[in-house]
Amino acid sequence: MGATREKRWTSLIEARLAALDEEDRLGRDGQSVVALDQQSVGRLSRMDALQSQAMAKATQGRRDRMRRALQLALGRIAEGEFGYCEECGDEIAVARLELDPTARRCVDCAG
């Protein structure tokens, strides 16, 4: 892979990492501890708040997994292995990588 393509993929991945950081910042409030004060929050409202908190934590977990996958993709760029299928060694289609730069297998091997 040429230096221009490496720079392009690195920029794309870094932009996605920055977007995840912004989502983290916005999602912190949803993960905060739910108050136990039954006088200020009704039982159903508390259940809704607990459900929202659980959803926020699950979303954070998804972002953490995606961040790790993107960091691994940056590592593959540095090692010269990015864009090649880890199963068969063929190039992964550019359209597939643009959609998901964390892809490690070509369409044939992923299926």
MOPAC internal coordinates of N, CA, C and O (Angstrom, degrees):
PM7 1SCF
backbone

  N    0.0000 0     0.00 0     0.00 0    0    0    0
  C    1.4501 1     0.00 0     0.00 0    1    0    0
  C    1.5250 1   107.56 1     0.00 0    2    1    0
  O    1.2310 1   121.19 1   -44.38 1    3    2    1
  N    1.3056 1   115.33 1   135.62 1    3    2    1
  C    1.4511 1   120.37 1  -179.45 1    5    3    2
  C    1.5160 1   112.57 1   -76.43 1    6    5    3
  O    1.2310 1   121.58 1   -15.65 1    7    6    5
  N    1.3264 1   114.58 1   164.35 1    7    6    5
  C    1.4629 1   120.25 1  -178.71 1    9    7    6
  C    1.5205 1   111.91 1   -61.39 1   10    9    7
  O    1.2310 1   119.94 1   145.25 1   11   10    9
  N    1.3284 1   117.71 1   -34.75 1   11   10    9
  C    1.4612 1   121.23 1   179.67 1   13   11   10
  C    1.5207 1   110.85 1   -65.46 1   14   13   11
  O    1.2310 1   120.82 1   135.88 1   15   14   13
  N    1.3379 1   116.04 1   -44.12 1   15   14   13
  C    1.4688 1   119.98 1   179.21 1   17   15   14
  C    1.5232 1   110.80 1   -67.36 1   18   17   15
  O    1.2310 1   120.40 1   140.27 1   19   18   17
  N    1.3271 1   116.84 1   -39.73 1   19   18   17
  C    1.4669 1   120.12 1   177.54 1   21   19   18
  C    1.5230 1   110.14 1   -59.44 1   22   21   19
  O    1.2310 1   121.10 1   134.92 1   23   22   21
  N    1.3222 1   115.51 1   -45.08 1   23   22   21
  C    1.4603 1   120.31 1  -179.43 1   25   23   22
  C    1.5283 1   110.27 1   -63.23 1   26   25   23
  O    1.2310 1   120.42 1   139.40 1   27   26   25
  N    1.3279 1   116.80 1   -40.60 1   27   26   25
  C    1.4656 1   121.32 1   179.34 1   29   27   26
  C    1.5184 1   110.67 1   -61.58 1   30   29   27
  O    1.2310 1   120.21 1   130.96 1   31   30   29
  N    1.3452 1   117.20 1   -49.04 1   31   30   29
  C    1.4648 1   120.27 1  -179.38 1   33   31   30
  C    1.5247 1   111.17 1   -66.66 1   34   33   31
  O    1.2310 1   120.52 1   140.41 1   35   34   33
  N    1.3168 1   116.62 1   -39.59 1   35   34   33
  C    1.4652 1   120.09 1   178.35 1   37   35   34
  C    1.5223 1   110.36 1   -61.21 1   38   37   35
  O    1.2310 1   120.20 1   136.17 1   39   38   37
  N    1.3249 1   117.22 1   -43.83 1   39   38   37
  C    1.4696 1   121.22 1   178.89 1   41   39   38
  C    1.5249 1   111.01 1   -62.84 1   42   41   39
  O    1.2310 1   120.28 1   137.30 1   43   42   41
  N    1.3264 1   117.08 1   -42.70 1   43   42   41
  C    1.4676 1   120.92 1   179.32 1   45   43   42
  C    1.5230 1   110.84 1   -62.15 1   46   45   43
  O    1.2310 1   120.49 1   134.35 1   47   46   45
  N    1.3200 1   116.68 1   -45.65 1   47   46   45
  C    1.4646 1   120.96 1  -178.82 1   49   47   46
  C    1.5243 1   110.57 1   -67.11 1   50   49   47
  O    1.2310 1   120.12 1   137.25 1   51   50   49
  N    1.3247 1   117.37 1   -42.75 1   51   50   49
  C    1.4670 1   120.13 1   179.08 1   53   51   50
  C    1.5244 1   111.15 1   -63.77 1   54   53   51
  O    1.2310 1   119.96 1   144.16 1   55   54   53
  N    1.3254 1   117.67 1   -35.84 1   55   54   53
  C    1.4702 1   120.63 1   176.41 1   57   55   54
  C    1.5180 1   110.62 1   -64.49 1   58   57   55
  O    1.2310 1   120.24 1   140.64 1   59   58   57
  N    1.3177 1   117.15 1   -39.36 1   59   58   57
  C    1.4703 1   120.09 1   178.08 1   61   59   58
  C    1.5240 1   111.11 1   -68.44 1   62   61   59
  O    1.2310 1   120.31 1   143.11 1   63   62   61
  N    1.3238 1   117.02 1   -36.89 1   63   62   61
  C    1.4631 1   119.98 1   175.85 1   65   63   62
  C    1.5269 1   110.80 1   -64.24 1   66   65   63
  O    1.2310 1   120.27 1   139.65 1   67   66   65
  N    1.3218 1   117.08 1   -40.35 1   67   66   65
  C    1.4704 1   120.91 1   178.12 1   69   67   66
  C    1.5260 1   110.28 1   -64.26 1   70   69   67
  O    1.2310 1   120.30 1   141.21 1   71   70   69
  N    1.3295 1   117.04 1   -38.79 1   71   70   69
  C    1.4660 1   120.39 1   177.92 1   73   71   70
  C    1.5263 1   110.40 1   -64.50 1   74   73   71
  O    1.2310 1   120.19 1   141.40 1   75   74   73
  N    1.3296 1   117.24 1   -38.60 1   75   74   73
  C    1.4703 1   120.28 1   176.89 1   77   75   74
  C    1.5258 1   110.64 1   -64.55 1   78   77   75
  O    1.2310 1   120.31 1   140.08 1   79   78   77
  N    1.3240 1   117.01 1   -39.92 1   79   78   77
  C    1.4690 1   120.37 1   177.22 1   81   79   78
  C    1.5173 1   110.79 1   -60.54 1   82   81   79
  O    1.2310 1   120.45 1   138.98 1   83   82   81
  N    1.3310 1   116.75 1   -41.02 1   83   82   81
  C    1.4655 1   120.63 1   178.50 1   85   83   82
  C    1.5265 1   110.57 1   -66.35 1   86   85   83
  O    1.2310 1   120.22 1   138.58 1   87   86   85
  N    1.3230 1   117.18 1   -41.42 1   87   86   85
  C    1.4704 1   120.07 1   176.96 1   89   87   86
  C    1.5247 1   110.43 1   -62.49 1   90   89   87
  O    1.2310 1   120.14 1   141.47 1   91   90   89
  N    1.3365 1   117.34 1   -38.53 1   91   90   89
  C    1.4680 1   120.91 1   176.56 1   93   91   90
  C    1.5193 1   110.44 1   -58.92 1   94   93   91
  O    1.2310 1   121.41 1   133.52 1   95   94   93
  N    1.3210 1   114.90 1   -46.48 1   95   94   93
  C    1.4649 1   119.54 1  -179.04 1   97   95   94
  C    1.5215 1   110.57 1   -59.96 1   98   97   95
  O    1.2310 1   120.56 1   136.12 1   99   98   97
  N    1.3095 1   116.54 1   -43.88 1   99   98   97
  C    1.4644 1   120.59 1  -178.33 1  101   99   98
  C    1.5265 1   112.57 1   -71.92 1  102  101   99
  O    1.2310 1   120.00 1   151.78 1  103  102  101
  N    1.3351 1   117.61 1   -28.22 1  103  102  101
  C    1.4507 1   120.73 1  -175.09 1  105  103  102
  C    1.5150 1   115.69 1   -89.90 1  106  105  103
  O    1.2310 1   119.69 1   176.75 1  107  106  105
  N    1.3266 1   118.19 1    -3.25 1  107  106  105
  C    1.4679 1   120.41 1  -177.18 1  109  107  106
  C    1.5300 1   112.88 1   -61.93 1  110  109  107
  O    1.2310 1   120.02 1   140.96 1  111  110  109
  N    1.3142 1   117.56 1   -39.04 1  111  110  109
  C    1.4629 1   120.38 1  -177.82 1  113  111  110
  C    1.5243 1   111.54 1   -63.07 1  114  113  111
  O    1.2310 1   120.05 1   143.67 1  115  114  113
  N    1.3191 1   117.52 1   -36.33 1  115  114  113
  C    1.4554 1   121.03 1  -178.42 1  117  115  114
  C    1.5073 1   113.79 1   -68.70 1  118  117  115
  O    1.2310 1   120.19 1   162.83 1  119  118  117
  N    1.3355 1   117.25 1   -17.17 1  119  118  117
  C    1.4571 1   121.00 1  -178.73 1  121  119  118
  C    1.5249 1   112.61 1   -97.03 1  122  121  119
  O    1.2310 1   120.26 1  -179.66 1  123  122  121
  N    1.3097 1   117.11 1     0.34 1  123  122  121
  C    1.4560 1   119.95 1  -176.64 1  125  123  122
  C    1.5346 1   110.78 1   -67.70 1  126  125  123
  O    1.2310 1   121.30 1   -19.23 1  127  126  125
  N    1.3042 1   115.11 1   160.77 1  127  126  125
  C    1.4646 1   121.95 1  -178.25 1  129  127  126
  C    1.5245 1   109.59 1   -64.85 1  130  129  127
  O    1.2310 1   121.49 1   -43.28 1  131  130  129
  N    1.3261 1   114.76 1   136.72 1  131  130  129
  C    1.4628 1   120.57 1   178.75 1  133  131  130
  C    1.5197 1   108.50 1   -84.85 1  134  133  131
  O    1.2310 1   120.38 1   -50.93 1  135  134  133
  N    1.3409 1   116.87 1   129.07 1  135  134  133
  C    1.4662 1   122.34 1  -178.47 1  137  135  134
  C    1.5195 1   111.22 1   -66.12 1  138  137  135
  O    1.2310 1   120.53 1   -35.56 1  139  138  137
  N    1.3324 1   116.60 1   144.44 1  139  138  137
  C    1.4630 1   122.49 1  -179.66 1  141  139  138
  C    1.5181 1   113.18 1   -91.22 1  142  141  139
  O    1.2310 1   119.51 1   178.09 1  143  142  141
  N    1.2980 1   118.54 1    -1.91 1  143  142  141
  C    1.4611 1   122.60 1  -176.25 1  145  143  142
  C    1.5299 1   110.71 1   -66.05 1  146  145  143
  O    1.2310 1   120.32 1   -77.42 1  147  146  145
  N    1.3285 1   117.00 1   102.58 1  147  146  145
  C    1.4642 1   121.92 1  -178.30 1  149  147  146
  C    1.5303 1   112.14 1   -70.82 1  150  149  147
  O    1.2310 1   120.11 1   159.97 1  151  150  149
  N    1.3194 1   117.40 1   -20.03 1  151  150  149
  C    1.4593 1   120.49 1  -179.73 1  153  151  150
  C    1.5303 1   111.59 1   -73.82 1  154  153  151
  O    1.2310 1   120.77 1   143.95 1  155  154  153
  N    1.3340 1   116.13 1   -36.05 1  155  154  153
  C    1.4569 1   118.52 1  -176.34 1  157  155  154
  C    1.5327 1   112.04 1   -90.46 1  158  157  155
  O    1.2310 1   120.54 1   157.23 1  159  158  157
  N    1.3273 1   116.56 1   -22.77 1  159  158  157
  C    1.4589 1   120.35 1  -179.34 1  161  159  158
  C    1.5187 1   107.82 1  -132.09 1  162  161  159
  O    1.2310 1   120.11 1   -55.59 1  163  162  161
  N    1.3071 1   117.40 1   124.41 1  163  162  161
  C    1.4577 1   121.56 1   178.12 1  165  163  162
  C    1.5108 1   111.27 1   -65.99 1  166  165  163
  O    1.2310 1   121.02 1   -14.46 1  167  166  165
  N    1.3339 1   115.66 1   165.54 1  167  166  165
  C    1.4652 1   120.92 1  -176.79 1  169  167  166
  C    1.5310 1   111.68 1   -60.69 1  170  169  167
  O    1.2310 1   120.35 1   136.08 1  171  170  169
  N    1.3333 1   116.93 1   -43.92 1  171  170  169
  C    1.4614 1   119.68 1  -179.83 1  173  171  170
  C    1.5263 1   111.54 1   -68.44 1  174  173  171
  O    1.2310 1   120.84 1   142.54 1  175  174  173
  N    1.3306 1   116.00 1   -37.46 1  175  174  173
  C    1.4647 1   119.36 1   177.12 1  177  175  174
  C    1.5218 1   110.35 1   -64.37 1  178  177  175
  O    1.2310 1   120.79 1   142.09 1  179  178  177
  N    1.3208 1   116.10 1   -37.91 1  179  178  177
  C    1.4709 1   120.73 1   178.03 1  181  179  178
  C    1.5252 1   110.00 1   -65.91 1  182  181  179
  O    1.2310 1   120.20 1   138.83 1  183  182  181
  N    1.3223 1   117.22 1   -41.17 1  183  182  181
  C    1.4614 1   120.34 1   178.14 1  185  183  182
  C    1.5253 1   110.42 1   -63.46 1  186  185  183
  O    1.2310 1   120.62 1   139.77 1  187  186  185
  N    1.3228 1   116.41 1   -40.23 1  187  186  185
  C    1.4666 1   120.35 1   176.02 1  189  187  186
  C    1.5279 1   110.42 1   -62.11 1  190  189  187
  O    1.2310 1   120.93 1   137.66 1  191  190  189
  N    1.3377 1   115.83 1   -42.34 1  191  190  189
  C    1.4618 1   120.12 1  -179.97 1  193  191  190
  C    1.5285 1   110.88 1   -64.64 1  194  193  191
  O    1.2310 1   120.38 1   140.15 1  195  194  193
  N    1.3403 1   116.88 1   -39.85 1  195  194  193
  C    1.4606 1   120.36 1   178.17 1  197  195  194
  C    1.5298 1   110.92 1   -65.64 1  198  197  195
  O    1.2310 1   120.59 1   140.26 1  199  198  197
  N    1.3338 1   116.49 1   -39.74 1  199  198  197
  C    1.4504 1   120.23 1   178.10 1  201  199  198
  C    1.5356 1   110.33 1   -65.24 1  202  201  199
  O    1.2310 1   120.70 1   137.02 1  203  202  201
  N    1.3155 1   116.28 1   -42.98 1  203  202  201
  C    1.4683 1   120.05 1   178.04 1  205  203  202
  C    1.5248 1   110.85 1   -62.05 1  206  205  203
  O    1.2310 1   120.78 1   140.52 1  207  206  205
  N    1.3342 1   116.12 1   -39.48 1  207  206  205
  C    1.4590 1   120.38 1   178.39 1  209  207  206
  C    1.5307 1   110.23 1   -63.66 1  210  209  207
  O    1.2310 1   120.11 1   135.86 1  211  210  209
  N    1.3265 1   117.39 1   -44.14 1  211  210  209
  C    1.4609 1   120.92 1   179.45 1  213  211  210
  C    1.5292 1   110.91 1   -62.60 1  214  213  211
  O    1.2310 1   120.63 1   139.92 1  215  214  213
  N    1.3206 1   116.41 1   -40.08 1  215  214  213
  C    1.4609 1   120.15 1   178.47 1  217  215  214
  C    1.5261 1   110.54 1   -65.97 1  218  217  215
  O    1.2310 1   120.33 1   139.66 1  219  218  217
  N    1.3231 1   116.98 1   -40.34 1  219  218  217
  C    1.4676 1   120.96 1   178.95 1  221  219  218
  C    1.5271 1   110.60 1   -63.76 1  222  221  219
  O    1.2310 1   120.38 1   140.43 1  223  222  221
  N    1.3349 1   116.87 1   -39.57 1  223  222  221
  C    1.4686 1   120.13 1   178.58 1  225  223  222
  C    1.5255 1   111.00 1   -68.23 1  226  225  223
  O    1.2310 1   119.97 1   141.50 1  227  226  225
  N    1.3159 1   117.65 1   -38.50 1  227  226  225
  C    1.4693 1   121.03 1   177.58 1  229  227  226
  C    1.5320 1   110.24 1   -64.88 1  230  229  227
  O    1.2310 1   120.74 1   139.49 1  231  230  229
  N    1.3158 1   116.19 1   -40.51 1  231  230  229
  C    1.4647 1   120.65 1   178.05 1  233  231  230
  C    1.5221 1   110.22 1   -64.75 1  234  233  231
  O    1.2310 1   120.22 1   141.42 1  235  234  233
  N    1.3268 1   117.18 1   -38.58 1  235  234  233
  C    1.4630 1   121.02 1   176.89 1  237  235  234
  C    1.5235 1   110.10 1   -62.57 1  238  237  235
  O    1.2310 1   120.35 1   138.36 1  239  238  237
  N    1.3163 1   116.93 1   -41.64 1  239  238  237
  C    1.4579 1   120.69 1   177.54 1  241  239  238
  C    1.5236 1   111.81 1   -60.90 1  242  241  239
  O    1.2310 1   120.44 1   139.25 1  243  242  241
  N    1.3359 1   116.77 1   -40.75 1  243  242  241
  C    1.4640 1   121.13 1   177.00 1  245  243  242
  C    1.5255 1   110.49 1   -62.39 1  246  245  243
  O    1.2310 1   120.87 1   136.15 1  247  246  245
  N    1.3415 1   115.94 1   -43.85 1  247  246  245
  C    1.4679 1   119.33 1   178.86 1  249  247  246
  C    1.5270 1   111.29 1   -63.65 1  250  249  247
  O    1.2310 1   120.19 1   141.12 1  251  250  249
  N    1.3294 1   117.23 1   -38.88 1  251  250  249
  C    1.4672 1   120.97 1   179.06 1  253  251  250
  C    1.5279 1   111.02 1   -63.65 1  254  253  251
  O    1.2310 1   120.38 1   137.42 1  255  254  253
  N    1.3329 1   116.88 1   -42.58 1  255  254  253
  C    1.4706 1   120.47 1   178.26 1  257  255  254
  C    1.5284 1   110.77 1   -65.20 1  258  257  255
  O    1.2310 1   120.48 1   138.86 1  259  258  257
  N    1.3248 1   116.68 1   -41.14 1  259  258  257
  C    1.4625 1   120.11 1   179.23 1  261  259  258
  C    1.5238 1   110.43 1   -66.38 1  262  261  259
  O    1.2310 1   119.93 1   139.67 1  263  262  261
  N    1.3225 1   117.73 1   -40.33 1  263  262  261
  C    1.4685 1   121.37 1   178.74 1  265  263  262
  C    1.5360 1   109.87 1   -60.24 1  266  265  263
  O    1.2310 1   120.66 1   135.79 1  267  266  265
  N    1.3261 1   116.34 1   -44.21 1  267  266  265
  C    1.4684 1   120.42 1   179.69 1  269  267  266
  C    1.5312 1   110.62 1   -63.18 1  270  269  267
  O    1.2310 1   120.37 1   136.76 1  271  270  269
  N    1.3301 1   116.89 1   -43.24 1  271  270  269
  C    1.4657 1   120.75 1   179.37 1  273  271  270
  C    1.5289 1   111.04 1   -63.31 1  274  273  271
  O    1.2310 1   120.15 1   140.95 1  275  274  273
  N    1.3339 1   117.32 1   -39.05 1  275  274  273
  C    1.4622 1   120.80 1   178.24 1  277  275  274
  C    1.5284 1   111.08 1   -67.33 1  278  277  275
  O    1.2310 1   120.59 1   141.09 1  279  278  277
  N    1.3289 1   116.48 1   -38.91 1  279  278  277
  C    1.4657 1   119.81 1   177.73 1  281  279  278
  C    1.5315 1   110.68 1   -65.47 1  282  281  279
  O    1.2310 1   120.23 1   142.10 1  283  282  281
  N    1.3296 1   117.16 1   -37.90 1  283  282  281
  C    1.4642 1   120.39 1   175.91 1  285  283  282
  C    1.5290 1   110.72 1   -64.81 1  286  285  283
  O    1.2310 1   120.31 1   142.97 1  287  286  285
  N    1.3342 1   117.01 1   -37.03 1  287  286  285
  C    1.4614 1   120.63 1   177.11 1  289  287  286
  C    1.5290 1   110.33 1   -63.60 1  290  289  287
  O    1.2310 1   120.09 1   140.03 1  291  290  289
  N    1.3314 1   117.43 1   -39.97 1  291  290  289
  C    1.4726 1   120.30 1   175.64 1  293  291  290
  C    1.5271 1   110.28 1   -61.05 1  294  293  291
  O    1.2310 1   120.60 1   141.30 1  295  294  293
  N    1.3185 1   116.45 1   -38.70 1  295  294  293
  C    1.4601 1   120.60 1   177.02 1  297  295  294
  C    1.5218 1   111.97 1   -63.58 1  298  297  295
  O    1.2310 1   120.61 1   140.51 1  299  298  297
  N    1.3450 1   116.43 1   -39.49 1  299  298  297
  C    1.4658 1   119.52 1   177.53 1  301  299  298
  C    1.5236 1   111.22 1   -66.28 1  302  301  299
  O    1.2310 1   120.37 1   145.89 1  303  302  301
  N    1.3405 1   116.90 1   -34.11 1  303  302  301
  C    1.4713 1   119.69 1   175.88 1  305  303  302
  C    1.5271 1   109.13 1   -62.80 1  306  305  303
  O    1.2310 1   120.54 1   132.75 1  307  306  305
  N    1.3235 1   116.58 1   -47.25 1  307  306  305
  C    1.4668 1   121.12 1  -178.66 1  309  307  306
  C    1.5278 1   111.52 1   -61.68 1  310  309  307
  O    1.2310 1   120.36 1   147.07 1  311  310  309
  N    1.3319 1   116.92 1   -32.93 1  311  310  309
  C    1.4662 1   121.16 1  -178.52 1  313  311  310
  C    1.5312 1   112.58 1   -88.03 1  314  313  311
  O    1.2310 1   120.47 1   175.12 1  315  314  313
  N    1.3403 1   116.71 1    -4.88 1  315  314  313
  C    1.4568 1   120.02 1  -179.36 1  317  315  314
  C    1.5136 1   114.07 1    78.94 1  318  317  315
  O    1.2310 1   120.30 1  -162.78 1  319  318  317
  N    1.3284 1   117.04 1    17.22 1  319  318  317
  C    1.4554 1   121.78 1  -177.91 1  321  319  318
  C    1.5209 1   113.42 1  -105.03 1  322  321  319
  O    1.2310 1   119.91 1   175.62 1  323  322  321
  N    1.3123 1   117.78 1    -4.38 1  323  322  321
  C    1.4590 1   121.40 1  -176.93 1  325  323  322
  C    1.5218 1   110.04 1   -68.07 1  326  325  323
  O    1.2310 1   121.07 1   -42.18 1  327  326  325
  N    1.3258 1   115.55 1   137.82 1  327  326  325
  C    1.4565 1   120.88 1   175.97 1  329  327  326
  C    1.5142 1   114.42 1    89.65 1  330  329  327
  O    1.2310 1   120.61 1  -176.98 1  331  330  329
  N    1.3265 1   116.44 1     3.02 1  331  330  329
  C    1.4573 1   120.93 1   178.40 1  333  331  330
  C    1.5277 1   109.06 1  -116.80 1  334  333  331
  O    1.2310 1   120.98 1   -42.76 1  335  334  333
  N    1.3218 1   115.74 1   137.24 1  335  334  333
  C    1.4581 1   122.23 1  -178.82 1  337  335  334
  C    1.5277 1   109.88 1   -65.82 1  338  337  335
  O    1.2310 1   120.49 1   -48.84 1  339  338  337
  N    1.3232 1   116.68 1   131.16 1  339  338  337
  C    1.4592 1   120.23 1  -179.97 1  341  339  338
  C    1.5285 1   112.15 1   -75.21 1  342  341  339
  O    1.2310 1   120.19 1   167.29 1  343  342  341
  N    1.3296 1   117.24 1   -12.71 1  343  342  341
  C    1.4642 1   120.85 1   178.36 1  345  343  342
  C    1.5223 1   111.70 1   -89.55 1  346  345  343
  O    1.2310 1   120.59 1   121.32 1  347  346  345
  N    1.3431 1   116.47 1   -58.68 1  347  346  345
  C    1.4710 1   120.72 1  -172.53 1  349  347  346
  C    1.5290 1   113.33 1  -103.99 1  350  349  347
  O    1.2310 1   119.88 1   164.38 1  351  350  349
  N    1.3277 1   117.84 1   -15.62 1  351  350  349
  C    1.4572 1   121.12 1   179.17 1  353  351  350
  C    1.5196 1   114.92 1    86.82 1  354  353  351
  O    1.2310 1   120.26 1   174.40 1  355  354  353
  N    1.3376 1   117.11 1    -5.60 1  355  354  353
  C    1.4673 1   120.14 1   178.03 1  357  355  354
  C    1.5277 1   110.48 1   -71.20 1  358  357  355
  O    1.2310 1   121.14 1   -18.67 1  359  358  357
  N    1.3278 1   115.43 1   161.33 1  359  358  357
  C    1.4630 1   119.64 1   176.38 1  361  359  358
  C    1.5236 1   110.10 1   -69.10 1  362  361  359
  O    1.2310 1   120.93 1   -38.06 1  363  362  361
  N    1.3088 1   115.83 1   141.94 1  363  362  361
  C    1.4602 1   121.83 1   174.21 1  365  363  362
  C    1.5204 1   106.61 1   -85.12 1  366  365  363
  O    1.2310 1   120.59 1   -42.69 1  367  366  365
  N    1.3281 1   116.48 1   137.31 1  367  366  365
  C    1.4676 1   121.34 1  -177.85 1  369  367  366
  C    1.5273 1   110.47 1   -56.69 1  370  369  367
  O    1.2310 1   121.01 1   -41.78 1  371  370  369
  N    1.3203 1   115.67 1   138.22 1  371  370  369
  C    1.4658 1   121.87 1  -179.53 1  373  371  370
  C    1.5241 1   110.63 1   -58.04 1  374  373  371
  O    1.2310 1   120.11 1   138.45 1  375  374  373
  N    1.3259 1   117.40 1   -41.55 1  375  374  373
  C    1.4707 1   120.51 1   179.85 1  377  375  374
  C    1.5274 1   110.66 1   -60.08 1  378  377  375
  O    1.2310 1   120.38 1   142.09 1  379  378  377
  N    1.3274 1   116.88 1   -37.91 1  379  378  377
  C    1.4741 1   120.47 1   178.42 1  381  379  378
  C    1.5251 1   110.16 1   -66.18 1  382  381  379
  O    1.2310 1   120.32 1   137.23 1  383  382  381
  N    1.3197 1   117.00 1   -42.77 1  383  382  381
  C    1.4590 1   120.61 1  -179.98 1  385  383  382
  C    1.5257 1   111.98 1   -68.69 1  386  385  383
  O    1.2310 1   120.39 1   145.68 1  387  386  385
  N    1.3319 1   116.86 1   -34.32 1  387  386  385
  C    1.4662 1   118.94 1   176.94 1  389  387  386
  C    1.5237 1   110.63 1   -65.60 1  390  389  387
  O    1.2310 1   120.73 1   142.74 1  391  390  389
  N    1.3224 1   116.20 1   -37.26 1  391  390  389
  C    1.4572 1   120.66 1   177.94 1  393  391  390
  C    1.5272 1   110.70 1   -71.87 1  394  393  391
  O    1.2310 1   121.00 1   137.39 1  395  394  393
  N    1.3332 1   115.70 1   -42.61 1  395  394  393
  C    1.4604 1   121.11 1  -177.95 1  397  395  394
  C    1.5285 1   109.79 1  -142.95 1  398  397  395
  O    1.2310 1   120.16 1   -88.06 1  399  398  397
  N    1.3287 1   117.31 1    91.94 1  399  398  397
  C    1.4654 1   119.52 1  -178.20 1  401  399  398
  C    1.5278 1   113.31 1   -67.96 1  402  401  399
  O    1.2310 1   120.12 1   175.01 1  403  402  401
  N    1.3285 1   117.37 1    -4.99 1  403  402  401
  C    1.4630 1   120.16 1   177.18 1  405  403  402
  C    1.5206 1   111.69 1   -89.70 1  406  405  403
  O    1.2310 1   119.91 1   177.24 1  407  406  405
  N    1.3401 1   117.78 1    -2.76 1  407  406  405
  C    1.4686 1   121.43 1  -178.35 1  409  407  406
  C    1.5227 1   110.24 1   -58.68 1  410  409  407
  O    1.2310 1   121.18 1   -47.55 1  411  410  409
  N    1.3191 1   115.35 1   132.45 1  411  410  409
  C    1.4694 1   120.63 1  -178.89 1  413  411  410
  C    1.5136 1   112.13 1  -115.27 1  414  413  411
  O    1.2310 1   120.60 1   176.07 1  415  414  413
  N    1.3164 1   116.45 1    -3.93 1  415  414  413
  C    1.4655 1   121.31 1   179.34 1  417  415  414
  C    1.5210 1   109.99 1  -133.17 1  418  417  415
  O    1.2310 1   121.07 1   -30.95 1  419  418  417
  N    1.3304 1   115.55 1   149.05 1  419  418  417
  C    1.4528 1   120.10 1   174.62 1  421  419  418
  C    1.5285 1   109.26 1   -71.54 1  422  421  419
  O    1.2310 1   120.19 1   -10.17 1  423  422  421
  N    1.3132 1   117.24 1   169.83 1  423  422  421
  C    1.4599 1   121.20 1  -176.90 1  425  423  422
  C    1.5245 1   110.97 1   -59.85 1  426  425  423
  O    1.2310 1   120.05 1   137.92 1  427  426  425
  N    1.3318 1   117.52 1   -42.08 1  427  426  425
  C    1.4597 1   120.60 1  -179.28 1  429  427  426
  C    1.5192 1   112.52 1   -61.25 1  430  429  427
  O    1.2310 1   120.18 1   135.71 1  431  430  429
  N    1.3155 1   117.26 1   -44.29 1  431  430  429
  C    1.4742 1   121.33 1  -177.92 1  433  431  430
  C    1.5301 1   112.47 1   -78.09 1  434  433  431
  O    1.2310 1   120.52 1   153.23 1  435  434  433
  N    1.3279 1   116.61 1   -26.77 1  435  434  433
  C    1.4685 1   119.89 1  -179.57 1  437  435  434
  C    1.5237 1   111.15 1   -74.22 1  438  437  435
  O    1.2310 1   120.49 1   153.30 1  439  438  437
  N    1.3302 1   116.68 1   -26.70 1  439  438  437
  C    1.4652 1   121.54 1  -176.73 1  441  439  438
  C    1.4584 1   111.85 1   -72.64 1  442  441  439
  O    1.2310 1   120.10 1   180.00 1  443  442  441

